[in-house]
Amino acid sequence: MTTNLSWSGFARERPDLADAGRALLYQYGIGLAFLSTVRADGGPRLDPMCPVLVNGALVAHIIPSAKRDDLHRDGRYAIHSFPCEHNEDAFYLTGRASPVSDAALARAAAGKFLAERGLDGEPPGFGDGQFFEFRLSRCLLTRTDGHGDWNPRHTVWAAAAGPANGVVPAG
């Protein structure tokens, strides 16, 4: 069974990876990443997206689109940080996404999303979007010494199944 942790659960388990991931997702001042979803035919779909880390959750405002339809149908995802200017460092994570049902989390996420962009109010059509929370099951952090580094250093993490992560073994 695959366990999917909230960002705060991941950060408790691996604060080093959470800090590095946050830095790579926010390297340009706002959250920027690529989101891969699963199309209805089983193929991958890749789009840019703007992750928001707020109240211990990794969320994103997803406008009406094929990627939103994908997430409603099949919540599996992969997120990859944007390329870095001076090296090939990267942060990649996978898990399951679902619509945010907690109104307080959605309000906090909307507030942070707008504040990060210096907006005083919602732009036209913002209300048509929907916030999704991205829970984590795996991640990969890659560190390099610049572009063309032949010896990248990889750190892999996977959520452990078990009572500590809210999963009770069948028995």
Secondary structure as a PSIPRED ss2 file (coil, helix, strand):
# PSIPRED VFORMAT (PSIPRED V4.0)

   1 M C   1.000  0.000  0.000
   2 T C   1.000  0.000  0.000
   3 T C   1.000  0.000  0.000
   4 N C   1.000  0.000  0.000
   5 L E   0.000  0.000  1.000
   6 S C   1.000  0.000  0.000
   7 W H   0.000  1.000  0.000
   8 S H   0.000  1.000  0.000
   9 G H   0.000  1.000  0.000
  10 F H   0.000  1.000  0.000
  11 A H   0.000  1.000  0.000
  12 R H   0.000  1.000  0.000
  13 E H   0.000  1.000  0.000
  14 R C   1.000  0.000  0.000
  15 P H   0.000  1.000  0.000
  16 D H   0.000  1.000  0.000
  17 L H   0.000  1.000  0.000
  18 A H   0.000  1.000  0.000
  19 D H   0.000  1.000  0.000
  20 A H   0.000  1.000  0.000
  21 G H   0.000  1.000  0.000
  22 R H   0.000  1.000  0.000
  23 A H   0.000  1.000  0.000
  24 L H   0.000  1.000  0.000
  25 L H   0.000  1.000  0.000
  26 Y C   1.000  0.000  0.000
  27 Q C   1.000  0.000  0.000
  28 Y C   1.000  0.000  0.000
  29 G C   1.000  0.000  0.000
  30 I C   1.000  0.000  0.000
  31 G C   1.000  0.000  0.000
  32 L C   1.000  0.000  0.000
  33 A E   0.000  0.000  1.000
  34 F E   0.000  0.000  1.000
  35 L E   0.000  0.000  1.000
  36 S E   0.000  0.000  1.000
  37 T E   0.000  0.000  1.000
  38 V E   0.000  0.000  1.000
  39 R C   1.000  0.000  0.000
  40 A C   1.000  0.000  0.000
  41 D C   1.000  0.000  0.000
  42 G C   1.000  0.000  0.000
  43 G C   1.000  0.000  0.000
  44 P E   0.000  0.000  1.000
  45 R E   0.000  0.000  1.000
  46 L E   0.000  0.000  1.000
  47 D E   0.000  0.000  1.000
  48 P E   0.000  0.000  1.000
  49 M E   0.000  0.000  1.000
  50 C C   1.000  0.000  0.000
  51 P E   0.000  0.000  1.000
  52 V E   0.000  0.000  1.000
  53 L E   0.000  0.000  1.000
  54 V E   0.000  0.000  1.000
  55 N C   1.000  0.000  0.000
  56 G C   1.000  0.000  0.000
  57 A E   0.000  0.000  1.000
  58 L E   0.000  0.000  1.000
  59 V E   0.000  0.000  1.000
  60 A E   0.000  0.000  1.000
  61 H E   0.000  0.000  1.000
  62 I E   0.000  0.000  1.000
  63 I C   1.000  0.000  0.000
  64 P C   1.000  0.000  0.000
  65 S C   1.000  0.000  0.000
  66 A H   0.000  1.000  0.000
  67 K H   0.000  1.000  0.000
  68 R H   0.000  1.000  0.000
  69 D H   0.000  1.000  0.000
  70 D H   0.000  1.000  0.000
  71 L H   0.000  1.000  0.000
  72 H H   0.000  1.000  0.000
  73 R H   0.000  1.000  0.000
  74 D C   1.000  0.000  0.000
  75 G C   1.000  0.000  0.000
  76 R E   0.000  0.000  1.000
  77 Y E   0.000  0.000  1.000
  78 A E   0.000  0.000  1.000
  79 I E   0.000  0.000  1.000
  80 H E   0.000  0.000  1.000
  81 S E   0.000  0.000  1.000
  82 F C   1.000  0.000  0.000
  83 P C   1.000  0.000  0.000
  84 C C   1.000  0.000  0.000
  85 E C   1.000  0.000  0.000
  86 H C   1.000  0.000  0.000
  87 N C   1.000  0.000  0.000
  88 E C   1.000  0.000  0.000
  89 D C   1.000  0.000  0.000
  90 A E   0.000  0.000  1.000
  91 F E   0.000  0.000  1.000
  92 Y E   0.000  0.000  1.000
  93 L E   0.000  0.000  1.000
  94 T E   0.000  0.000  1.000
  95 G E   0.000  0.000  1.000
  96 R E   0.000  0.000  1.000
  97 A E   0.000  0.000  1.000
  98 S E   0.000  0.000  1.000
  99 P E   0.000  0.000  1.000
 100 V C   1.000  0.000  0.000
 101 S C   1.000  0.000  0.000
 102 D C   1.000  0.000  0.000
 103 A H   0.000  1.000  0.000
 104 A H   0.000  1.000  0.000
 105 L H   0.000  1.000  0.000
 106 A H   0.000  1.000  0.000
 107 R H   0.000  1.000  0.000
 108 A H   0.000  1.000  0.000
 109 A H   0.000  1.000  0.000
 110 A H   0.000  1.000  0.000
 111 G H   0.000  1.000  0.000
 112 K H   0.000  1.000  0.000
 113 F H   0.000  1.000  0.000
 114 L H   0.000  1.000  0.000
 115 A H   0.000  1.000  0.000
 116 E H   0.000  1.000  0.000
 117 R C   1.000  0.000  0.000
 118 G C   1.000  0.000  0.000
 119 L C   1.000  0.000  0.000
 120 D C   1.000  0.000  0.000
 121 G C   1.000  0.000  0.000
 122 E C   1.000  0.000  0.000
 123 P C   1.000  0.000  0.000
 124 P C   1.000  0.000  0.000
 125 G C   1.000  0.000  0.000
 126 F H   0.000  1.000  0.000
 127 G H   0.000  1.000  0.000
 128 D H   0.000  1.000  0.000
 129 G C   1.000  0.000  0.000
 130 Q E   0.000  0.000  1.000
 131 F E   0.000  0.000  1.000
 132 F E   0.000  0.000  1.000
 133 E E   0.000  0.000  1.000
 134 F E   0.000  0.000  1.000
 135 R E   0.000  0.000  1.000
 136 L E   0.000  0.000  1.000
 137 S E   0.000  0.000  1.000
 138 R E   0.000  0.000  1.000
 139 C E   0.000  0.000  1.000
 140 L E   0.000  0.000  1.000
 141 L E   0.000  0.000  1.000
 142 T E   0.000  0.000  1.000
 143 R E   0.000  0.000  1.000
 144 T C   1.000  0.000  0.000
 145 D C   1.000  0.000  0.000
 146 G C   1.000  0.000  0.000
 147 H C   1.000  0.000  0.000
 148 G C   1.000  0.000  0.000
 149 D C   1.000  0.000  0.000
 150 W C   1.000  0.000  0.000
 151 N C   1.000  0.000  0.000
 152 P C   1.000  0.000  0.000
 153 R E   0.000  0.000  1.000
 154 H E   0.000  0.000  1.000
 155 T E   0.000  0.000  1.000
 156 V E   0.000  0.000  1.000
 157 W E   0.000  0.000  1.000
 158 A E   0.000  0.000  1.000
 159 A C   1.000  0.000  0.000
 160 A C   1.000  0.000  0.000
 161 A C   1.000  0.000  0.000
 162 G C   1.000  0.000  0.000
 163 P H   0.000  1.000  0.000
 164 A H   0.000  1.000  0.000
 165 N H   0.000  1.000  0.000
 166 G C   1.000  0.000  0.000
 167 V C   1.000  0.000  0.000
 168 V C   1.000  0.000  0.000
 169 P C   1.000  0.000  0.000
 170 A C   1.000  0.000  0.000
 171 G C   1.000  0.000  0.000
